[in-house]
């Protein structure tokens, strides 16, 4: 596969991952029984594995390293924060209000990640 194909796979995975996270957040906040369905528990792991694999593959193919690219390092750190916030939003939050706050914070971090990737700047607001 060439880098264009890998990038398309990566961007598709980003869109699917975020869409499913968004929907799962709504389902959690509404205490929907959909959250107990098997596919809802399995699909995020499959999508996120494809997402992470395509990101690593693309970085290797393009010779990009978080050690030399500040924007990529910032994106990885933000990704870790997004995962933690998402975990509290969907599972570990003690109250519905806390889950809502974590869910909204995770979305803000997600958009930071997207802007950082788009601008290749760890402070993407400078490029806007």
Residue, then its C-alpha position, 0 to 999 in steps of 0.5 A: x500500500x502507498x502512503x495515500x491509501x494508508x492516509x485514507x484508511x487513517x482518516x476514515x478510521x478517525x471519522x469512524x472512531x469519533x462518530x462511535x465515541x460521540x454516539x456512545x457518549x449520548x447512549x451513556x448519558x441517556x443510559x441506553x441499553x444499546x451500550x450493552x450490545x456486543x457490537x458496541x463493546x467490540x467495534x471501538x477496539x477494532x476501529x481504534x486498532x486500525x486507526x493506531x496501526x495506520x498512524x504508525x505505518x504512515x509515520x514510518x512510511x513518511x519518516x516522521x518521528x515524535x522525537x523530531x516533530x513537535x506536532x506529532x509529539x503533541x498529538x500523541x500526548x493529546x491522544x493519551x489525554x483523550x483516551x483517559x477522558x473518554x474512559x471517564x466519560x464512558x465508564x469511570x465517571x461517578x455521576x452523569x454530570x461528571x460523564x458529560x463534562x469528561x465527554x465534552x472535554x474529550x471532544x475538545x481534545x479530539x478537535x485539538x488533535x485534528x487541528x494539530x494534525x492538519x496544521x502540523x503545529x502543536x499550537x494550531x490556533x496560530x495557523x488559523 
